[in-house]
Amino acid sequence: MNINVKYGDITKISTDVIVNAANTSLLGGSGVDGAIHRIGGKQILEECQRIRNSQGKCKVGDAVITTAGNLPAKYVIHTVGPVWNGGNNNEEKLLYNSYKNSLLLAEKNKIETITFPNISTGIYRFPKEKAAKISINAISLFLRDSTYVKKVILVCFDNENYNICEALLSEFE
Ligand code: AR6
């Protein structure tokens, strides 16, 4: 299958696109968002500001694309995952939408490889096992019919996410 799991820092990955776990403001934050803006430089923030000026805030589950500035990737897709609030607030569907809409945007831009972090599993507190299942479902379904997107990498920054994703993917194969 064309989904790989890696352990590491997404700002060091040189696939065509890396995905940012952003917030609705698109103007940066902490976690992976902070790292991407800090290392990617002001070009990313400037493009995010232009997007905000033209379309307003980014809704939860939606995605937008910018340059990757000084990062080794070519583009950054910024998506906003849901905050986990107990599970009865459409969180699972919204997380699925974050993956799907990021992949659709990559496809629209004729992108071949895309790297995701474990969206919403940090500051937004989404349970890791549930989040990993949703990510792998969304990605595998998408790869069945995609024309341009051929390879997806899940980059995990902590052991727990890495072990969960590895185990789920080996069941899948
Ligand atoms: N590379 C890869 N993964 C990372 C990195 C990194 N450099 N840094 C953290 N992670 P989080 P969220 C992992 O909190 O939960 C921000 O302030 C981390 O271990 O970055 O979606 C935004 O502005 C975790 O597994 O994002 C929002 O306000 C995963 O990335 C809010 O946090 C997501 O953790 C979004 O919260």
Backbone and ligand atoms as CSV (ligand in chain L), in Angstrom:
chain,resi,resn,atom,element,x,y,z
A,1,MET,N,N,0.837,-1.191,0.000
A,1,MET,CA,C,0.000,0.000,0.000
A,1,MET,C,C,0.883,1.256,0.000
A,2,ASN,N,N,0.345,2.327,-0.566
A,2,ASN,CA,C,1.160,3.538,-0.679
A,2,ASN,C,C,1.005,4.496,0.495
A,3,ILE,N,N,0.856,3.903,1.683
A,3,ILE,CA,C,0.860,4.727,2.897
A,3,ILE,C,C,2.032,4.253,3.748
A,4,ASN,N,N,2.862,5.203,4.159
A,4,ASN,CA,C,4.009,4.858,5.017
A,4,ASN,C,C,3.917,5.610,6.328
A,5,VAL,N,N,4.453,4.995,7.365
A,5,VAL,CA,C,4.538,5.686,8.652
A,5,VAL,C,C,6.006,5.969,8.928
A,6,LYS,N,N,6.279,7.173,9.404
A,6,LYS,CA,C,7.652,7.533,9.773
A,6,LYS,C,C,7.626,8.194,11.128
A,7,TYR,N,N,8.748,8.143,11.788
A,7,TYR,CA,C,8.894,8.841,13.054
A,7,TYR,C,C,9.719,10.083,12.780
A,8,GLY,N,N,9.289,11.247,13.221
A,8,GLY,CA,C,10.150,12.405,13.007
A,8,GLY,C,C,9.447,13.743,13.009
A,9,ASP,N,N,10.191,14.723,12.483
A,9,ASP,CA,C,9.757,16.122,12.491
A,9,ASP,C,C,9.335,16.494,11.072
A,10,ILE,N,N,8.097,16.903,10.899
A,10,ILE,CA,C,7.555,17.156,9.560
A,10,ILE,C,C,8.258,18.323,8.858
A,11,THR,N,N,8.855,19.222,9.623
A,11,THR,CA,C,9.531,20.363,8.983
A,11,THR,C,C,10.799,19.927,8.242
A,12,LYS,N,N,11.219,18.688,8.458
A,12,LYS,CA,C,12.443,18.205,7.787
A,12,LYS,C,C,12.119,17.336,6.576
A,13,ILE,N,N,10.845,17.181,6.268
A,13,ILE,CA,C,10.427,16.252,5.212
A,13,ILE,C,C,10.345,16.975,3.869
A,14,SER,N,N,10.893,16.335,2.824
A,14,SER,CA,C,10.930,17.030,1.532
A,14,SER,C,C,9.942,16.471,0.505
A,15,THR,N,N,8.819,15.935,0.943
A,15,THR,CA,C,7.795,15.535,-0.036
A,15,THR,C,C,7.202,16.799,-0.671
A,16,ASP,N,N,6.443,16.611,-1.775
A,16,ASP,CA,C,5.864,17.776,-2.469
A,16,ASP,C,C,5.106,18.668,-1.495
A,17,VAL,N,N,4.323,18.034,-0.626
A,17,VAL,CA,C,3.494,18.787,0.311
A,17,VAL,C,C,3.649,18.245,1.718
A,18,ILE,N,N,3.695,19.152,2.701
A,18,ILE,CA,C,3.473,18.733,4.083
A,18,ILE,C,C,2.190,19.407,4.553
A,19,VAL,N,N,1.496,18.737,5.456
A,19,VAL,CA,C,0.233,19.283,5.968
A,19,VAL,C,C,0.479,19.878,7.349
A,20,ASN,N,N,-0.153,21.013,7.582
A,20,ASN,CA,C,-0.071,21.692,8.875
A,20,ASN,C,C,-1.381,21.508,9.631
A,21,ALA,N,N,-1.277,21.180,10.928
A,21,ALA,CA,C,-2.463,21.135,11.803
A,21,ALA,C,C,-2.672,22.539,12.341
A,22,ALA,N,N,-3.398,23.344,11.582
A,22,ALA,CA,C,-3.547,24.771,11.870
A,22,ALA,C,C,-4.764,25.031,12.755
A,23,ASN,N,N,-5.080,26.297,12.949
A,23,ASN,CA,C,-6.350,26.670,13.595
A,23,ASN,C,C,-7.099,27.589,12.646
A,24,THR,N,N,-8.339,27.924,12.988
A,24,THR,CA,C,-9.190,28.642,12.026
A,24,THR,C,C,-8.628,30.012,11.645
A,25,SER,N,N,-7.758,30.573,12.491
A,25,SER,CA,C,-7.209,31.902,12.169
A,25,SER,C,C,-6.219,31.829,11.010
A,26,LEU,N,N,-5.600,30.683,10.813
A,26,LEU,CA,C,-4.522,30.475,9.819
A,26,LEU,C,C,-3.270,31.298,10.125
A,27,LEU,N,N,-3.232,31.911,11.288
A,27,LEU,CA,C,-2.118,32.844,11.551
A,27,LEU,C,C,-1.044,32.267,12.468
A,28,GLY,N,N,-1.046,30.950,12.620
A,28,GLY,CA,C,-0.007,30.303,13.417
A,28,GLY,C,C,-0.479,29.991,14.820
A,29,GLY,N,N,0.345,29.231,15.539
A,29,GLY,CA,C,0.002,28.809,16.893
A,29,GLY,C,C,1.192,28.084,17.468
A,30,SER,N,N,0.947,27.068,18.279
A,30,SER,CA,C,2.076,26.293,18.800
A,30,SER,C,C,2.081,24.916,18.133
A,31,GLY,N,N,2.677,23.903,18.747
A,31,GLY,CA,C,2.718,22.562,18.174
A,31,GLY,C,C,3.335,22.562,16.779
A,32,VAL,N,N,2.803,21.720,15.916
A,32,VAL,CA,C,3.359,21.593,14.566
A,32,VAL,C,C,3.177,22.904,13.781
A,33,ASP,N,N,2.095,23.587,14.040
A,33,ASP,CA,C,1.808,24.877,13.389
A,33,ASP,C,C,2.918,25.889,13.705
A,34,GLY,N,N,3.293,25.960,14.979
A,34,GLY,CA,C,4.359,26.877,15.394
A,34,GLY,C,C,5.664,26.530,14.696
A,35,ALA,N,N,5.973,25.242,14.634
A,35,ALA,CA,C,7.240,24.806,14.017
A,35,ALA,C,C,7.258,25.145,12.528
A,36,ILE,N,N,6.154,24.894,11.838
A,36,ILE,CA,C,6.103,25.153,10.384
A,36,ILE,C,C,6.284,26.648,10.100
A,37,HIS,N,N,5.586,27.489,10.855
A,37,HIS,CA,C,5.732,28.934,10.619
A,37,HIS,C,C,7.120,29.439,11.017
A,38,ARG,N,N,7.648,28.903,12.109
A,38,ARG,CA,C,8.958,29.372,12.594
A,38,ARG,C,C,10.059,29.025,11.592
A,39,ILE,N,N,10.033,27.795,11.105
A,39,ILE,CA,C,11.118,27.353,10.224
A,39,ILE,C,C,10.840,27.738,8.771
A,40,GLY,N,N,9.553,27.744,8.399
A,40,GLY,CA,C,9.188,28.095,7.015
A,40,GLY,C,C,9.385,29.574,6.705
A,41,GLY,N,N,9.288,30.416,7.738
A,41,GLY,CA,C,9.528,31.839,7.526
A,41,GLY,C,C,8.277,32.634,7.171
A,42,LYS,N,N,8.465,33.938,6.979
A,42,LYS,CA,C,7.324,34.853,6.886
A,42,LYS,C,C,6.503,34.733,5.594
A,43,GLN,N,N,7.112,34.137,4.571
A,43,GLN,CA,C,6.362,33.949,3.313
A,43,GLN,C,C,5.078,33.154,3.537
A,44,ILE,N,N,5.155,32.161,4.426
A,44,ILE,CA,C,3.972,31.318,4.688
A,44,ILE,C,C,2.893,32.153,5.361
A,45,LEU,N,N,3.290,32.925,6.361
A,45,LEU,CA,C,2.324,33.765,7.073
A,45,LEU,C,C,1.708,34.801,6.133
A,46,GLU,N,N,2.530,35.369,5.269
A,46,GLU,CA,C,2.003,36.382,4.331
A,46,GLU,C,C,0.942,35.773,3.415
A,47,GLU,N,N,1.202,34.552,2.938
A,47,GLU,CA,C,0.188,33.910,2.076
A,47,GLU,C,C,-1.067,33.564,2.858
A,48,CYS,N,N,-0.879,33.128,4.096
A,48,CYS,CA,C,-2.042,32.827,4.942
A,48,CYS,C,C,-2.874,34.092,5.152
A,49,GLN,N,N,-2.184,35.210,5.345
A,49,GLN,CA,C,-2.908,36.474,5.547
A,49,GLN,C,C,-3.678,36.865,4.277
A,50,ARG,N,N,-3.069,36.631,3.119
A,50,ARG,CA,C,-3.768,36.934,1.858
A,50,ARG,C,C,-5.018,36.064,1.726
A,51,ILE,N,N,-4.877,34.785,2.070
A,51,ILE,CA,C,-6.026,33.876,1.982
A,51,ILE,C,C,-7.133,34.351,2.936
A,52,ARG,N,N,-6.732,34.716,4.143
A,52,ARG,CA,C,-7.721,35.205,5.126
A,52,ARG,C,C,-8.419,36.456,4.638
A,53,ASN,N,N,-7.648,37.342,4.005
A,53,ASN,CA,C,-8.261,38.580,3.516
A,53,ASN,C,C,-9.254,38.313,2.407
A,54,SER,N,N,-9.012,37.244,1.615
A,54,SER,CA,C,-9.949,36.994,0.516
A,54,SER,C,C,-11.094,36.067,0.915
A,55,GLN,N,N,-10.857,35.080,1.770
A,55,GLN,CA,C,-11.958,34.141,2.058
A,55,GLN,C,C,-12.353,34.061,3.528
A,56,GLY,N,N,-11.683,34.811,4.371
A,56,GLY,CA,C,-12.010,34.760,5.804
A,56,GLY,C,C,-11.322,33.594,6.479
A,57,LYS,N,N,-11.773,33.275,7.696
A,57,LYS,CA,C,-11.129,32.192,8.445
A,57,LYS,C,C,-11.337,30.859,7.750
A,58,CYS,N,N,-10.503,29.887,8.123
A,58,CYS,CA,C,-10.634,28.538,7.554
A,58,CYS,C,C,-11.545,27.736,8.484
A,59,LYS,N,N,-12.580,27.112,7.914
A,59,LYS,CA,C,-13.505,26.336,8.757
A,59,LYS,C,C,-12.858,25.026,9.221
A,60,VAL,N,N,-13.339,24.488,10.318
A,60,VAL,CA,C,-12.857,23.193,10.795
A,60,VAL,C,C,-13.173,22.141,9.714
A,61,GLY,N,N,-12.163,21.355,9.366
A,61,GLY,CA,C,-12.333,20.334,8.326
A,61,GLY,C,C,-11.945,20.804,6.930
A,62,ASP,N,N,-11.741,22.105,6.751
A,62,ASP,CA,C,-11.341,22.639,5.440
A,62,ASP,C,C,-9.811,22.729,5.335
A,63,ALA,N,N,-9.333,23.052,4.136
A,63,ALA,CA,C,-7.890,23.114,3.908
A,63,ALA,C,C,-7.566,24.193,2.890
A,64,VAL,N,N,-6.400,24.815,3.049
A,64,VAL,CA,C,-5.901,25.802,2.079
A,64,VAL,C,C,-4.427,25.485,1.796
A,65,ILE,N,N,-3.923,25.999,0.673
A,65,ILE,CA,C,-2.529,25.677,0.281
A,65,ILE,C,C,-1.703,26.950,0.159
A,66,THR,N,N,-0.451,26.870,0.631
A,66,THR,CA,C,0.492,27.988,0.469
A,66,THR,C,C,1.859,27.422,0.050
A,67,THR,N,N,2.759,28.347,-0.226
A,67,THR,CA,C,4.164,27.999,-0.402
A,67,THR,C,C,4.684,27.327,0.875
A,68,ALA,N,N,5.849,26.688,0.764
A,68,ALA,CA,C,6.468,26.131,1.971
A,68,ALA,C,C,7.628,27.011,2.442
A,69,GLY,N,N,7.795,28.195,1.852
A,69,GLY,CA,C,8.839,29.119,2.302
A,69,GLY,C,C,10.203,28.444,2.345
A,70,ASN,N,N,10.845,28.492,3.491
A,70,ASN,CA,C,12.204,27.927,3.644
A,70,ASN,C,C,12.224,26.438,3.964
A,71,LEU,N,N,11.058,25.818,4.004
A,71,LEU,CA,C,11.025,24.380,4.325
A,71,LEU,C,C,11.449,23.556,3.105
A,72,PRO,N,N,11.900,22.323,3.312
A,72,PRO,CA,C,12.304,21.502,2.164
A,72,PRO,C,C,11.144,21.039,1.266
A,73,ALA,N,N,9.919,21.038,1.782
A,73,ALA,CA,C,8.761,20.675,0.944
A,73,ALA,C,C,8.482,21.809,-0.050
A,74,LYS,N,N,7.607,21.531,-1.055
A,74,LYS,CA,C,7.280,22.601,-2.026
A,74,LYS,C,C,6.099,23.441,-1.549
A,75,TYR,N,N,5.128,22.774,-0.937
A,75,TYR,CA,C,3.915,23.464,-0.486
A,75,TYR,C,C,3.540,23.018,0.919
A,76,VAL,N,N,2.756,23.875,1.569
A,76,VAL,CA,C,2.127,23.478,2.840
A,76,VAL,C,C,0.614,23.539,2.638
A,77,ILE,N,N,-0.064,22.461,2.990
A,77,ILE,CA,C,-1.525,22.495,3.057
A,77,ILE,C,C,-1.885,22.665,4.527
A,78,HIS,N,N,-2.635,23.710,4.817
A,78,HIS,CA,C,-3.040,23.998,6.193
A,78,HIS,C,C,-4.466,23.500,6.355
A,79,THR,N,N,-4.664,22.610,7.291
A,79,THR,CA,C,-6.031,22.162,7.564
A,79,THR,C,C,-6.319,22.368,9.040
A,80,VAL,N,N,-7.595,22.515,9.362
A,80,VAL,CA,C,-7.989,22.732,10.752
A,80,VAL,C,C,-8.746,21.503,11.237
A,81,GLY,N,N,-8.127,20.771,12.139
A,81,GLY,CA,C,-8.793,19.620,12.728
A,81,GLY,C,C,-9.730,20.073,13.839
A,82,PRO,N,N,-10.610,19.172,14.284
A,82,PRO,CA,C,-11.528,19.527,15.365
A,82,PRO,C,C,-10.863,19.436,16.735
A,83,VAL,N,N,-11.359,20.217,17.674
A,83,VAL,CA,C,-10.991,20.045,19.083
A,83,VAL,C,C,-11.833,18.876,19.593
A,84,TRP,N,N,-11.206,17.919,20.299
A,84,TRP,CA,C,-11.972,16.800,20.871
A,84,TRP,C,C,-12.755,17.311,22.076
A,85,ASN,N,N,-14.049,17.090,22.009
A,85,ASN,CA,C,-14.917,17.602,23.067
A,85,ASN,C,C,-15.847,16.524,23.576
A,86,GLY,N,N,-15.305,15.308,23.686
A,86,GLY,CA,C,-16.109,14.203,24.215
A,86,GLY,C,C,-16.607,13.253,23.144
A,87,GLY,N,N,-16.649,13.676,21.900
A,87,GLY,CA,C,-16.998,12.764,20.815
A,87,GLY,C,C,-18.404,12.913,20.262
A,88,ASN,N,N,-19.236,13.741,20.882
A,88,ASN,CA,C,-20.608,13.909,20.377
A,88,ASN,C,C,-20.812,15.215,19.627
A,89,ASN,N,N,-19.704,15.752,19.169
A,89,ASN,CA,C,-19.797,17.041,18.478
A,89,ASN,C,C,-19.266,16.951,17.045
A,90,ASN,N,N,-19.549,15.801,16.435
A,90,ASN,CA,C,-19.154,15.606,15.037
A,90,ASN,C,C,-17.639,15.553,14.837
A,91,GLU,N,N,-16.896,15.287,15.913
A,91,GLU,CA,C,-15.441,15.339,15.823
A,91,GLU,C,C,-14.886,14.350,14.788
A,92,GLU,N,N,-15.466,13.130,14.747
A,92,GLU,CA,C,-14.889,12.108,13.859
A,92,GLU,C,C,-15.051,12.503,12.395
A,93,LYS,N,N,-16.237,12.986,12.049
A,93,LYS,CA,C,-16.506,13.412,10.670
A,93,LYS,C,C,-15.619,14.608,10.295
A,94,LEU,N,N,-15.471,15.528,11.235
A,94,LEU,CA,C,-14.662,16.719,10.946
A,94,LEU,C,C,-13.190,16.353,10.744
A,95,LEU,N,N,-12.694,15.381,11.523
A,95,LEU,CA,C,-11.301,14.960,11.324
A,95,LEU,C,C,-11.151,14.265,9.968
A,96,TYR,N,N,-12.125,13.431,9.635
A,96,TYR,CA,C,-12.127,12.774,8.324
A,96,TYR,C,C,-12.072,13.850,7.227
A,97,ASN,N,N,-12.889,14.880,7.367
A,97,ASN,CA,C,-12.923,15.960,6.367
A,97,ASN,C,C,-11.572,16.659,6.238
A,98,SER,N,N,-10.852,16.813,7.349
A,98,SER,CA,C,-9.534,17.452,7.280
A,98,SER,C,C,-8.597,16.663,6.367
A,99,TYR,N,N,-8.597,15.339,6.542
A,99,TYR,CA,C,-7.751,14.505,5.681
A,99,TYR,C,C,-8.249,14.553,4.237
A,100,LYS,N,N,-9.559,14.364,4.073
A,100,LYS,CA,C,-10.103,14.302,2.711
A,100,LYS,C,C,-9.902,15.618,1.957
A,101,ASN,N,N,-10.203,16.727,2.609
A,101,ASN,CA,C,-10.071,18.014,1.913
A,101,ASN,C,C,-8.614,18.366,1.626
A,102,SER,N,N,-7.694,17.934,2.487
A,102,SER,CA,C,-6.264,18.141,2.205
A,102,SER,C,C,-5.857,17.328,0.979
A,103,LEU,N,N,-6.336,16.100,0.914
A,103,LEU,CA,C,-5.999,15.231,-0.224
A,103,LEU,C,C,-6.620,15.754,-1.518
A,104,LEU,N,N,-7.856,16.257,-1.426
A,104,LEU,CA,C,-8.506,16.822,-2.621
A,104,LEU,C,C,-7.734,18.026,-3.137
A,105,LEU,N,N,-7.241,18.836,-2.218
A,105,LEU,CA,C,-6.474,20.019,-2.613
A,105,LEU,C,C,-5.139,19.604,-3.245
A,106,ALA,N,N,-4.526,18.567,-2.709
A,106,ALA,CA,C,-3.280,18.054,-3.301
A,106,ALA,C,C,-3.568,17.535,-4.714
A,107,GLU,N,N,-4.635,16.807,-4.874
A,107,GLU,CA,C,-5.014,16.251,-6.183
A,107,GLU,C,C,-5.254,17.388,-7.189
A,108,LYS,N,N,-5.965,18.404,-6.734
A,108,LYS,CA,C,-6.266,19.565,-7.588
A,108,LYS,C,C,-4.978,20.242,-8.063
A,109,ASN,N,N,-3.950,20.195,-7.226
A,109,ASN,CA,C,-2.674,20.828,-7.565
A,109,ASN,C,C,-1.679,19.842,-8.176
A,110,LYS,N,N,-2.184,18.683,-8.571
A,110,LYS,CA,C,-1.382,17.659,-9.271
A,110,LYS,C,C,-0.154,17.232,-8.466
A,111,ILE,N,N,-0.361,17.046,-7.193
A,111,ILE,CA,C,0.725,16.695,-6.288
A,111,ILE,C,C,0.812,15.190,-6.113
A,112,GLU,N,N,2.053,14.672,-6.065
A,112,GLU,CA,C,2.228,13.214,-6.022
A,112,GLU,C,C,2.409,12.668,-4.601
A,113,THR,N,N,3.214,13.355,-3.807
A,113,THR,CA,C,3.445,12.837,-2.449
A,113,THR,C,C,3.072,13.874,-1.397
A,114,ILE,N,N,2.461,13.407,-0.337
A,114,ILE,CA,C,1.957,14.309,0.708
A,114,ILE,C,C,2.220,13.686,2.075
A,115,THR,N,N,2.646,14.521,3.005
A,115,THR,CA,C,2.960,14.045,4.355
A,115,THR,C,C,2.057,14.721,5.384
A,116,PHE,N,N,1.425,13.905,6.203
A,116,PHE,CA,C,0.532,14.414,7.256
A,116,PHE,C,C,1.153,14.238,8.642
A,117,PRO,N,N,0.886,15.165,9.544
A,117,PRO,CA,C,1.131,14.880,10.973
A,117,PRO,C,C,-0.136,14.201,11.508
A,118,ASN,N,N,-0.148,13.835,12.778
A,118,ASN,CA,C,-1.341,13.230,13.374
A,118,ASN,C,C,-2.273,14.359,13.849
A,119,ILE,N,N,-3.050,14.856,12.883
A,119,ILE,CA,C,-3.882,16.043,13.105
A,119,ILE,C,C,-4.787,15.882,14.338
A,120,SER,N,N,-4.889,16.927,15.100
A,120,SER,CA,C,-5.774,17.036,16.289
A,120,SER,C,C,-5.343,16.211,17.502
A,121,THR,N,N,-4.244,15.434,17.390
A,121,THR,CA,C,-3.902,14.554,18.527
A,121,THR,C,C,-2.977,15.207,19.561
A,122,GLY,N,N,-2.680,16.502,19.369
A,122,GLY,CA,C,-1.844,17.215,20.339
A,122,GLY,C,C,-2.720,18.118,21.193
A,123,ILE,N,N,-2.584,19.401,20.953
A,123,ILE,CA,C,-3.312,20.411,21.721
A,123,ILE,C,C,-4.838,20.197,21.641
A,124,TYR,N,N,-5.337,19.674,20.526
A,124,TYR,CA,C,-6.787,19.475,20.355
A,124,TYR,C,C,-7.304,18.167,20.974
A,125,ARG,N,N,-6.383,17.337,21.547
A,125,ARG,CA,C,-6.733,16.202,22.430
A,125,ARG,C,C,-7.599,15.102,21.818
A,126,PHE,N,N,-7.580,14.929,20.526
A,126,PHE,CA,C,-8.349,13.843,19.894
A,126,PHE,C,C,-7.697,12.514,20.296
A,127,PRO,N,N,-8.465,11.514,20.742
A,127,PRO,CA,C,-7.851,10.229,21.120
A,127,PRO,C,C,-7.033,9.641,19.960
A,128,LYS,N,N,-5.810,9.223,20.273
A,128,LYS,CA,C,-4.868,8.876,19.206
A,128,LYS,C,C,-5.298,7.669,18.370
A,129,GLU,N,N,-5.808,6.646,19.039
A,129,GLU,CA,C,-6.195,5.433,18.312
A,129,GLU,C,C,-7.341,5.741,17.324
A,130,LYS,N,N,-8.332,6.448,17.810
A,130,LYS,CA,C,-9.474,6.838,16.941
A,130,LYS,C,C,-8.980,7.694,15.782
A,131,ALA,N,N,-8.114,8.652,16.090
A,131,ALA,CA,C,-7.619,9.571,15.059
A,131,ALA,C,C,-6.821,8.811,14.001
A,132,ALA,N,N,-6.014,7.835,14.439
A,132,ALA,CA,C,-5.197,7.071,13.490
A,132,ALA,C,C,-6.092,6.264,12.548
A,133,LYS,N,N,-7.139,5.655,13.104
A,133,LYS,CA,C,-8.057,4.873,12.254
A,133,LYS,C,C,-8.714,5.771,11.210
A,134,ILE,N,N,-9.160,6.934,11.656
A,134,ILE,CA,C,-9.818,7.865,10.728
A,134,ILE,C,C,-8.845,8.294,9.634
A,135,SER,N,N,-7.606,8.601,10.020
A,135,SER,CA,C,-6.643,9.058,9.013
A,135,SER,C,C,-6.379,7.967,7.981
A,136,ILE,N,N,-6.178,6.753,8.438
A,136,ILE,CA,C,-5.850,5.666,7.501
A,136,ILE,C,C,-7.060,5.332,6.615
A,137,ASN,N,N,-8.252,5.379,7.190
A,137,ASN,CA,C,-9.456,5.158,6.361
A,137,ASN,C,C,-9.585,6.213,5.280
A,138,ALA,N,N,-9.445,7.470,5.683
A,138,ALA,CA,C,-9.614,8.564,4.719
A,138,ALA,C,C,-8.568,8.467,3.611
A,139,ILE,N,N,-7.317,8.196,3.998
A,139,ILE,CA,C,-6.232,8.162,3.012
A,139,ILE,C,C,-6.384,6.957,2.082
A,140,SER,N,N,-6.661,5.792,2.635
A,140,SER,CA,C,-6.716,4.593,1.783
A,140,SER,C,C,-7.884,4.675,0.805
A,141,LEU,N,N,-9.009,5.211,1.267
A,141,LEU,CA,C,-10.153,5.367,0.365
A,141,LEU,C,C,-9.806,6.335,-0.765
A,142,PHE,N,N,-9.135,7.412,-0.409
A,142,PHE,CA,C,-8.784,8.418,-1.405
A,142,PHE,C,C,-7.813,7.866,-2.441
A,143,LEU,N,N,-6.834,7.094,-1.989
A,143,LEU,CA,C,-5.802,6.580,-2.911
A,143,LEU,C,C,-6.366,5.598,-3.936
A,144,ARG,N,N,-7.509,5.018,-3.633
A,144,ARG,CA,C,-8.109,4.083,-4.605
A,144,ARG,C,C,-8.456,4.764,-5.916
A,145,ASP,N,N,-8.870,6.038,-5.842
A,145,ASP,CA,C,-9.373,6.722,-7.040
A,145,ASP,C,C,-8.540,7.919,-7.475
A,146,SER,N,N,-7.433,8.200,-6.781
A,146,SER,CA,C,-6.715,9.433,-7.130
A,146,SER,C,C,-5.906,9.246,-8.405
A,147,THR,N,N,-5.738,10.344,-9.116
A,147,THR,CA,C,-4.960,10.314,-10.357
A,147,THR,C,C,-3.532,10.759,-10.091
A,148,TYR,N,N,-3.383,11.845,-9.345
A,148,TYR,CA,C,-2.046,12.417,-9.132
A,148,TYR,C,C,-1.423,11.983,-7.812
A,149,VAL,N,N,-2.211,12.015,-6.754
A,149,VAL,CA,C,-1.656,11.660,-5.436
A,149,VAL,C,C,-1.390,10.160,-5.410
A,150,LYS,N,N,-0.119,9.814,-5.216
A,150,LYS,CA,C,0.284,8.410,-5.303
A,150,LYS,C,C,0.823,7.870,-3.984
A,151,LYS,N,N,1.344,8.762,-3.159
A,151,LYS,CA,C,2.011,8.291,-1.965
A,151,LYS,C,C,1.729,9.224,-0.784
A,152,VAL,N,N,1.390,8.632,0.342
A,152,VAL,CA,C,1.074,9.419,1.534
A,152,VAL,C,C,1.936,8.924,2.695
A,153,ILE,N,N,2.529,9.871,3.401
A,153,ILE,CA,C,3.335,9.526,4.576
A,153,ILE,C,C,2.679,10.120,5.821
A,154,LEU,N,N,2.598,9.298,6.855
A,154,LEU,CA,C,2.137,9.790,8.153
A,154,LEU,C,C,3.380,9.982,9.009
A,155,VAL,N,N,3.646,11.219,9.410
A,155,VAL,CA,C,4.815,11.455,10.249
A,155,VAL,C,C,4.384,11.628,11.699
A,156,CYS,N,N,4.908,10.760,12.544
A,156,CYS,CA,C,4.529,10.781,13.958
A,156,CYS,C,C,5.662,11.380,14.772
A,157,PHE,N,N,5.291,12.239,15.695
A,157,PHE,CA,C,6.264,12.974,16.503
A,157,PHE,C,C,6.403,12.350,17.884
A,158,ASP,N,N,5.551,11.383,18.180
A,158,ASP,CA,C,5.635,10.713,19.482
A,158,ASP,C,C,5.491,9.203,19.282
A,159,ASN,N,N,6.066,8.470,20.229
A,159,ASN,CA,C,6.074,6.998,20.122
A,159,ASN,C,C,4.686,6.401,20.076
A,160,GLU,N,N,3.786,6.970,20.855
A,160,GLU,CA,C,2.447,6.386,20.931
A,160,GLU,C,C,1.765,6.423,19.556
A,161,ASN,N,N,1.764,7.584,18.930
A,161,ASN,CA,C,1.161,7.682,17.601
A,161,ASN,C,C,1.881,6.764,16.611
A,162,TYR,N,N,3.204,6.715,16.717
A,162,TYR,CA,C,3.961,5.881,15.780
A,162,TYR,C,C,3.556,4.411,15.926
A,163,ASN,N,N,3.511,3.933,17.162
A,163,ASN,CA,C,3.183,2.519,17.383
A,163,ASN,C,C,1.757,2.208,16.934
A,164,ILE,N,N,0.833,3.117,17.205
A,164,ILE,CA,C,-0.567,2.895,16.799
A,164,ILE,C,C,-0.670,2.830,15.268
A,165,CYS,N,N,-0.073,3.796,14.599
A,165,CYS,CA,C,-0.182,3.849,13.128
A,165,CYS,C,C,0.495,2.644,12.484
A,166,GLU,N,N,1.660,2.287,12.998
A,166,GLU,CA,C,2.377,1.112,12.477
A,166,GLU,C,C,1.518,-0.142,12.594
A,167,ALA,N,N,0.934,-0.345,13.767
A,167,ALA,CA,C,0.131,-1.542,14.008
A,167,ALA,C,C,-1.094,-1.551,13.094
A,168,LEU,N,N,-1.759,-0.412,12.952
A,168,LEU,CA,C,-2.958,-0.363,12.108
A,168,LEU,C,C,-2.614,-0.627,10.645
A,169,LEU,N,N,-1.499,-0.051,10.210
A,169,LEU,CA,C,-1.134,-0.241,8.800
A,169,LEU,C,C,-0.719,-1.675,8.512
A,170,SER,N,N,-0.065,-2.321,9.456
A,170,SER,CA,C,0.342,-3.705,9.186
A,170,SER,C,C,-0.878,-4.624,9.160
A,171,GLU,N,N,-1.938,-4.284,9.880
A,171,GLU,CA,C,-3.199,-5.046,9.776
A,171,GLU,C,C,-3.816,-4.875,8.394
A,172,PHE,N,N,-3.669,-3.671,7.885
A,172,PHE,CA,C,-4.277,-3.283,6.616
A,172,PHE,C,C,-3.702,-4.049,5.429
A,173,GLU,N,N,-2.377,-4.309,5.502
A,173,GLU,CA,C,-1.667,-4.848,4.335
A,173,GLU,C,C,-1.909,-6.341,4.125
L,1,AR6,N1,N,6.429,17.330,13.257
L,1,AR6,C1,C,5.485,16.376,13.223
L,1,AR6,N2,N,4.508,16.276,14.139
L,1,AR6,C2,C,4.492,17.192,15.130
L,1,AR6,C3,C,5.436,18.229,15.232
L,1,AR6,C4,C,6.447,18.270,14.238
L,1,AR6,N3,N,7.402,19.217,14.224
L,1,AR6,N4,N,5.152,18.964,16.336
L,1,AR6,C5,C,4.060,18.414,16.908
L,1,AR6,N5,N,3.666,17.344,16.194
L,1,AR6,P1,P,-0.618,19.833,17.496
L,1,AR6,P2,P,-3.534,19.858,17.027
L,1,AR6,C6,C,2.548,16.407,16.416
L,1,AR6,O1,O,-0.784,20.174,18.920
L,1,AR6,O2,O,-3.716,18.852,18.104
L,1,AR6,C7,C,-1.696,24.691,17.317
L,1,AR6,O3,O,-1.495,25.698,18.270
L,1,AR6,C8,C,2.010,16.292,17.813
L,1,AR6,O4,O,2.803,15.373,18.578
L,1,AR6,O5,O,0.477,20.466,16.739
L,1,AR6,O6,O,-4.205,19.626,15.714
L,1,AR6,C9,C,-2.621,25.147,16.190
L,1,AR6,O7,O,-2.446,26.521,15.886
L,1,AR6,C10,C,0.627,15.742,17.561
L,1,AR6,O8,O,0.653,14.327,17.419
L,1,AR6,O9,O,-1.984,20.121,16.662
L,1,AR6,C11,C,-3.972,24.865,16.769
L,1,AR6,O10,O,-4.403,25.910,17.617
L,1,AR6,C12,C,0.249,16.345,16.205
L,1,AR6,O11,O,1.456,16.871,15.652
L,1,AR6,C13,C,-3.760,23.622,17.580
L,1,AR6,O12,O,-2.392,23.631,17.952
L,1,AR6,C14,C,-0.781,17.458,16.304
L,1,AR6,O13,O,-0.469,18.250,17.447
L,1,AR6,C15,C,-4.020,22.369,16.761
L,1,AR6,O14,O,-3.972,21.256,17.614
